[in-house]
Each structure stands twice: as structure tokens, then as C-alpha cells.
């Protein structure tokens, strides 16, 4: 069974941004929406990435940032799994505002900070 990891529907992204908690460490906004076990007992864990075309003109750069975000999230997912007690399901949306350099090292460090909260 293949685990679905990406948020596919735009309504899920909009609801996560509207009703979720937001965290900001430059240049990444993170929105987290936690669901109780009553609503989704099977445990749905989805992530989404938003990268504006206005900030990153080439699709190669946008896709690279999305891949780096997804891979750094998967590397640090164990930190988040340790903290789950009453919340089994979540939607997380990463929103990149600006270009920054040394992207992979900073992303890994930023995601560790997110998950420690």
C-alpha cells in the first residue's frame, strides 16, 4: 500500500492556512492543522508546499525547493512522530516567501526547530 504524502486538493491547503497554526522562521511560513483521532482514526498525514512563480521564475528552481522541503521533512518526521499523543492526523503546508542561499542546510535546521515546538 502506497502512503499518500502530498496534499492534492486546494481546499485542504486553504483550510490549513485558514484554520491551522502558523509558524515563521525566515523565509518559510509553516501552517499546521491537527486533527483529533475521532475525526480521522486511521491517521492521515499530508504535507503541501507553496512556491510562488513571482519569486522563483524557473520551474526547475521551484521544483528543487519543493523536493528539498519534502525530503527534509521526511528526514525529520521521526521527531514529529514522537510527539503525537492525541493527534494522529495532520496537514502541514510550507510556504516559501523569498530566495535564500545554502538552501538544504538551512531547511534541515529550520524543520528541526519547527518540530521541536
Secondary structure, DSSP 8 states (H G I E B T S, - for coil): -----B---HHHHHHHHHHSEEEEETTEEEEEEEEETTT-TT--EEEEEEE-TTT--SHHHHHHHHHHHHHHHHHTHHHHHHH-SSEEEEEEEEEE-S--SSHHHHHHHHHHHHHH-
